[in-house]
Amino acid sequence: MALPARFDRQLLEVLHPNLHHRYSGVTTTILALAPAMARLCRVALVGGDAAPGVPRLRVRDVLRLRGTLPPGRPCRIWHARRNDEMIVGLLLRRLGVKLGLVFTSAAQRRHTAFTNSLMRRMDALISPSPEAASYLTLPATVVLHGVDTERYRPSPNRAAAWKEAGLPGLYGIGVFGRIRRQKGTDLFVEAMLKLLPRYPDFTAVVIGLATGKDRAFEARLKAKVAKAGLASRIVFLGELPPDQVPVWFRRLSIFVGPQRNEGFGLTTLEAMASEMAVVATRAGAAAHLVADGETGYLAPVENLHVLSGAIERLMREPLRAEAMGKAGRKRVEKHFSIDREAKEIFAVYQRLWASRSTSTRTA
């Protein structure tokens, strides 16, 4: 259900807060999901970045909705994905905004007592994988992430797209995401230091930002690359503007997801949607996403030997990588579209609304 160009905010049914100041994987999820959700209900983003065709509110605009309800709904949905967003939702509800509170918990780790106390006050919980749900002490609905297959799509000519990058060689191999130990950036670099001298047609790229103490981690990796004389073939591109990230997915031939710990691993889906062959560790939801031996390879967490071996199989046979990339795209289209994710999350909202309506009638 699309909103008119001039919308009445009192008709809004679902609010997706994005209160984080830095672009992150969670931000990517929110911005991808909001337009798909807007095809099912009247939705708006609160704070943060914009998404095509989706109105954006400030928190104070939400506060002005006190005492109002969208037609036929017992409350509006406030779908949080971070602790501060849960806190803001609870405060808004205390101040009189009628909200049903939903939280998506993606982390695969034991939660702090504080986070657990916030989750106990939510009306519904969602997890993007069975593994993430296993860390919760409360019931949650598992909804695997999807990806926008129009935004993340293959290049009609990957060789020409790679040439446009202006980097050496015929093929690109890369890792995407924050530069930190948790993400396994060092494992990728170590694999490239070993493999690139054997495969002169390949250049590796590291795409992502290092912050705080991780800048020293990044500096050590760059120093190791320079010492090996591979600075022109292991290129650190830093954080890219959001519109440039899909461009690089279309340029590269092989994606590596070397994470030691991961909530989900959305970049793996984005790579598959872009027809990249994937080598990923069994962190996050990778085992649910990658068809091992068909769309790429899975490796044990923190096993550099197996990870490097799987990468080398693809570097040795670029045609195999190409075939696996095509199979990955088909798998995403069949099982991991953003519209499928939106429909399954909307079903959670509908159950919450139905529960609220029943409790109101029986009160």
C-alpha positions as CSV (number, residue, x, y, z in Angstrom):
1,M,0.0,0.0,0.0
2,A,1.8,3.2,-1.2
3,L,1.5,6.4,0.7
4,P,0.2,9.4,-1.3
5,A,2.7,12.2,-2.0
6,R,1.1,14.3,0.7
7,F,0.4,11.9,3.5
8,D,-1.5,12.2,6.7
9,R,0.9,11.0,9.4
10,Q,-2.1,10.0,11.5
11,L,-2.7,7.2,9.0
12,L,0.7,5.7,9.7
13,E,0.5,2.1,11.0
14,V,4.2,1.1,11.3
15,L,7.3,3.1,12.5
16,H,10.8,1.9,11.8
17,P,13.3,3.9,14.0
18,N,16.8,4.3,12.8
19,L,18.4,6.3,15.5
20,H,22.1,5.3,14.9
21,H,24.4,8.1,13.7
22,R,26.7,5.8,11.7
23,Y,25.7,3.7,8.6
24,S,25.8,0.0,9.6
25,G,24.4,-3.4,8.6
26,V,21.4,-2.7,10.7
27,T,20.8,0.6,8.8
28,T,21.1,-1.4,5.6
29,T,18.4,-3.8,6.8
30,I,16.0,-1.0,7.8
31,L,16.4,1.0,4.6
32,A,15.9,-2.1,2.4
33,L,12.9,-3.3,4.3
34,A,11.0,-0.1,4.6
35,P,10.0,0.3,0.9
36,A,9.0,-3.4,0.8
37,M,6.9,-2.9,4.0
38,A,5.3,0.2,2.4
39,R,3.7,-2.1,-0.1
40,L,1.9,-3.8,2.7
41,C,0.9,-1.0,5.1
42,R,1.5,2.7,5.8
43,V,5.0,2.9,7.1
44,A,7.5,5.7,8.0
45,L,11.1,5.9,9.1
46,V,12.0,7.8,12.2
47,G,15.3,9.6,12.2
48,G,18.4,8.5,10.3
49,D,18.7,8.0,6.6
50,A,16.0,8.1,3.9
51,A,14.5,5.3,1.8
52,P,12.9,5.8,-1.6
53,G,9.1,6.4,-1.3
54,V,9.0,6.2,2.5
55,P,8.3,9.3,4.6
56,R,10.6,10.2,7.4
57,L,9.6,11.6,10.8
58,R,11.5,13.0,13.8
59,V,10.9,11.6,17.2
60,R,9.0,14.7,18.1
61,D,6.7,14.1,15.2
62,V,5.8,10.7,16.6
63,L,5.1,12.4,20.0
64,R,2.4,14.5,18.2
65,L,0.6,11.2,17.5
66,R,-0.5,10.9,21.1
67,G,-4.1,9.9,21.5
68,T,-4.5,9.0,17.8
69,L,-4.8,5.6,16.1
70,P,-4.6,4.6,12.5
71,P,-7.9,3.4,11.0
72,G,-8.8,-0.1,12.2
73,R,-5.7,-0.6,14.3
74,P,-5.5,-0.8,18.1
75,C,-1.9,0.7,18.1
76,R,1.0,1.6,15.9
77,I,3.9,-0.7,15.5
78,W,7.3,0.6,16.7
79,H,9.9,-1.8,15.3
80,A,13.2,-1.4,17.1
81,R,16.5,-3.1,16.3
82,R,18.8,-1.4,18.9
83,N,18.7,-0.8,22.7
84,D,18.3,2.9,22.3
85,E,15.3,2.4,20.0
86,M,13.7,0.1,22.5
87,I,14.2,2.8,25.2
88,V,12.7,5.5,23.0
89,G,9.7,3.3,22.2
90,L,9.1,2.7,25.9
91,L,9.3,6.4,26.6
92,L,6.9,7.3,23.8
93,R,4.4,4.8,25.1
94,R,4.7,6.2,28.6
95,L,4.1,9.7,27.1
96,G,0.8,8.5,25.6
97,V,1.7,7.3,22.1
98,K,-0.2,4.0,21.6
99,L,2.5,1.7,20.4
100,G,3.0,-2.0,20.0
101,L,6.7,-2.6,20.5
102,V,8.6,-5.1,18.4
103,F,12.3,-5.8,18.6
104,T,14.6,-7.7,16.3
105,S,17.5,-9.4,18.1
106,A,20.3,-10.4,15.7
107,A,23.2,-10.9,18.1
108,Q,24.6,-14.4,18.6
109,R,25.7,-13.9,22.1
110,R,24.3,-13.8,25.6
111,H,22.6,-10.5,26.2
112,T,23.3,-8.2,29.1
113,A,20.8,-8.0,32.0
114,F,19.9,-4.5,30.8
115,T,19.1,-5.7,27.2
116,N,17.1,-8.6,28.6
117,S,15.1,-6.3,30.8
118,L,14.2,-4.2,27.8
119,M,13.2,-7.2,25.7
120,R,10.9,-8.4,28.4
121,R,8.9,-5.2,27.9
122,M,8.5,-5.7,24.2
123,D,5.2,-7.1,22.8
124,A,7.0,-9.3,20.2
125,L,10.5,-10.5,19.4
126,I,11.9,-11.4,16.0
127,S,15.3,-13.1,15.2
128,P,16.9,-13.3,11.8
129,S,18.1,-16.8,12.3
130,P,17.5,-19.9,14.6
131,E,21.0,-19.4,16.0
132,A,20.3,-15.8,17.1
133,A,16.9,-17.0,18.6
134,S,18.7,-19.6,20.6
135,Y,20.4,-16.9,22.7
136,L,17.1,-15.4,23.8
137,T,15.3,-16.4,27.0
138,L,11.9,-15.3,25.5
139,P,10.0,-16.7,22.5
140,A,10.8,-15.1,19.2
141,T,9.7,-15.5,15.6
142,V,12.5,-16.4,13.2
143,V,12.4,-14.4,10.0
144,L,15.5,-14.8,7.8
145,H,16.6,-11.6,6.1
146,G,16.0,-10.9,2.5
147,V,17.7,-8.7,-0.1
148,D,16.5,-6.2,-2.7
149,T,17.3,-8.1,-5.9
150,E,17.0,-4.9,-8.0
151,R,19.5,-2.9,-6.0
152,Y,21.8,-5.9,-5.7
153,R,21.9,-7.4,-9.2
154,P,24.6,-8.8,-11.5
155,S,26.5,-6.7,-14.0
156,P,25.7,-7.5,-17.7
157,N,29.4,-7.5,-18.3
158,R,31.5,-8.2,-15.1
159,A,34.8,-8.0,-16.9
160,A,34.0,-4.5,-18.2
161,A,32.7,-3.5,-14.8
162,W,36.0,-4.6,-13.2
163,K,38.0,-2.8,-15.8
164,E,36.1,0.4,-14.8
165,A,37.6,0.1,-11.3
166,G,41.0,0.8,-12.6
167,L,42.7,-1.9,-10.5
168,P,45.2,-4.5,-11.8
169,G,44.3,-7.9,-13.1
170,L,41.2,-9.5,-14.6
171,Y,39.2,-10.4,-11.5
172,G,38.3,-8.9,-8.2
173,I,37.9,-10.7,-4.8
174,G,36.7,-8.8,-1.8
175,V,35.5,-8.6,1.7
176,F,32.8,-6.1,2.9
177,G,32.0,-4.8,6.4
178,R,33.6,-3.2,9.4
179,I,37.3,-3.8,9.7
180,R,37.8,-5.6,12.9
181,R,38.9,-8.9,14.3
182,Q,35.3,-10.1,14.8
183,K,34.7,-9.7,11.1
184,G,37.8,-11.7,10.2
185,T,39.4,-9.0,8.1
186,D,42.8,-10.3,9.1
187,L,41.9,-13.8,7.9
188,F,41.0,-12.5,4.5
189,V,44.3,-10.5,4.3
190,E,46.3,-13.6,5.4
191,A,44.6,-15.7,2.7
192,M,45.4,-13.0,0.1
193,L,49.0,-12.8,1.1
194,K,49.3,-16.5,0.5
195,L,47.2,-16.8,-2.7
196,L,47.7,-13.6,-4.7
197,P,51.4,-14.4,-5.7
198,R,50.1,-17.6,-7.3
199,Y,47.2,-15.9,-9.1
200,P,48.4,-12.7,-10.9
201,D,45.0,-12.2,-12.6
202,F,43.4,-11.3,-9.2
203,T,43.3,-8.2,-7.1
204,A,41.7,-8.1,-3.6
205,V,39.8,-5.2,-2.1
206,V,38.8,-4.5,1.5
207,I,35.7,-2.4,1.7
208,G,34.7,-1.0,5.1
209,L,35.4,1.3,8.0
210,A,37.7,0.9,11.0
211,T,36.7,2.9,14.0
212,G,38.2,3.5,17.4
213,K,40.7,0.9,18.6
214,D,40.2,-1.0,15.3
215,R,42.2,1.6,13.4
216,A,45.3,0.2,15.0
217,F,44.2,-3.3,13.8
218,E,43.7,-1.9,10.3
219,A,47.1,-0.2,10.4
220,R,48.8,-3.5,11.2
221,L,47.1,-5.2,8.3
222,K,48.2,-2.5,5.9
223,A,51.7,-2.6,7.2
224,K,51.8,-6.4,6.6
225,V,50.5,-6.0,3.1
226,A,53.1,-3.3,2.4
227,K,55.9,-5.4,3.7
228,A,54.8,-8.2,1.4
229,G,55.0,-5.8,-1.6
230,L,51.3,-6.3,-2.3
231,A,49.9,-2.8,-1.6
232,S,48.8,-2.5,-5.2
233,R,46.9,-5.8,-5.1
234,I,45.3,-5.7,-1.7
235,V,43.5,-2.4,-1.7
236,F,41.8,-0.8,1.3
237,L,38.9,1.3,-0.1
238,G,37.5,2.4,3.3
239,E,33.9,3.2,3.8
240,L,32.0,3.8,0.5
241,P,28.9,5.9,0.0
242,P,25.8,3.6,0.2
243,D,25.1,4.0,-3.5
244,Q,28.6,2.7,-4.4
245,V,28.4,-0.5,-2.5
246,P,26.2,-2.4,-5.0
247,V,28.5,-1.1,-7.8
248,W,31.5,-3.0,-6.2
249,F,29.4,-6.1,-5.7
250,R,28.8,-6.1,-9.5
251,R,32.6,-5.6,-10.2
252,L,34.0,-8.4,-8.0
253,S,33.9,-12.1,-8.9
254,I,34.4,-13.7,-5.5
255,F,33.1,-12.6,-2.1
256,V,34.7,-13.7,1.2
257,G,32.8,-13.7,4.5
258,P,35.5,-14.7,7.0
259,Q,33.7,-13.7,10.2
260,R,34.5,-15.1,13.6
261,N,31.1,-13.9,15.0
262,E,28.2,-12.5,13.1
263,G,24.5,-11.7,13.8
264,F,23.3,-12.6,10.3
265,G,25.7,-11.7,7.5
266,L,23.6,-9.7,5.1
267,T,26.6,-9.0,2.8
268,T,26.6,-12.7,1.9
269,L,23.1,-12.4,0.5
270,E,24.0,-9.1,-1.3
271,A,26.9,-10.9,-2.9
272,M,24.8,-13.8,-4.0
273,A,22.2,-11.5,-5.4
274,S,25.0,-9.9,-7.4
275,E,26.1,-13.2,-8.9
276,M,29.3,-13.5,-6.8
277,A,30.6,-16.9,-5.8
278,V,30.8,-16.9,-2.0
279,V,33.3,-18.4,0.5
280,A,32.0,-17.9,4.1
281,T,32.6,-19.1,7.5
282,R,29.8,-20.9,9.4
283,A,29.1,-17.7,11.4
284,G,25.8,-15.9,11.6
285,A,23.2,-17.4,9.2
286,A,25.7,-18.5,6.5
287,A,24.8,-22.1,6.7
288,H,21.2,-21.2,5.8
289,L,22.2,-18.9,3.0
290,V,25.0,-20.7,1.1
291,A,24.4,-24.0,-0.6
292,D,27.8,-25.5,0.1
293,G,29.4,-26.7,-3.2
294,E,26.6,-25.1,-5.3
295,T,26.6,-21.4,-4.6
296,G,30.0,-21.3,-2.9
297,Y,31.8,-22.9,0.0
298,L,31.5,-22.9,3.8
299,A,34.4,-23.1,6.1
300,P,34.7,-23.6,9.9
301,V,35.1,-20.4,11.9
302,E,38.7,-19.2,12.2
303,N,40.2,-22.0,10.1
304,L,42.5,-20.2,7.8
305,H,43.7,-23.4,6.1
306,V,40.2,-24.5,5.0
307,L,39.1,-20.9,4.2
308,S,42.2,-20.4,1.9
309,G,41.7,-23.7,0.2
310,A,38.1,-22.9,-0.6
311,I,39.0,-19.5,-2.0
312,E,41.8,-21.0,-4.1
313,R,39.4,-23.5,-5.7
314,L,37.5,-20.5,-7.1
315,M,40.6,-18.5,-8.0
316,R,42.0,-21.5,-9.9
317,E,38.7,-21.9,-11.8
318,P,37.1,-18.6,-12.6
319,L,34.4,-20.4,-14.7
320,R,33.4,-22.4,-11.6
321,A,33.1,-19.1,-9.7
322,E,30.9,-17.7,-12.5
323,A,28.6,-20.7,-12.4
324,M,28.3,-20.6,-8.6
325,G,27.5,-16.9,-8.8
326,K,24.6,-17.6,-11.2
327,A,23.4,-20.4,-8.9
328,G,23.6,-18.0,-5.9
329,R,21.4,-15.4,-7.7
330,K,18.7,-18.0,-8.4
331,R,18.8,-19.2,-4.8
332,V,18.3,-15.6,-3.5
333,E,15.4,-15.0,-6.0
334,K,13.7,-18.2,-4.8
335,H,14.2,-18.0,-1.0
336,F,15.6,-14.6,0.1
337,S,13.7,-11.8,-1.5
338,I,13.1,-8.6,0.5
339,D,9.3,-9.0,-0.2
340,R,9.3,-12.4,1.5
341,E,10.9,-11.0,4.6
342,A,8.5,-8.0,4.7
343,K,5.5,-10.4,4.5
344,E,6.7,-12.6,7.3
345,I,7.4,-9.6,9.5
346,F,4.1,-8.1,8.7
347,A,2.5,-11.3,9.8
348,V,4.1,-10.7,13.3
349,Y,2.5,-7.2,13.3
350,Q,-0.9,-8.6,12.4
351,R,-0.7,-11.1,15.3
352,L,0.2,-8.3,17.6
353,W,-2.7,-6.2,16.4
354,A,-5.1,-9.1,16.6
355,S,-4.0,-9.8,20.2
356,R,-4.4,-6.1,21.2
357,S,-7.9,-6.0,19.6
358,T,-9.0,-9.1,21.4
359,S,-7.7,-7.9,24.8
360,T,-9.5,-4.5,24.2
361,R,-12.8,-6.3,23.4
362,T,-12.6,-8.5,26.5
363,A,-11.4,-5.7,28.8
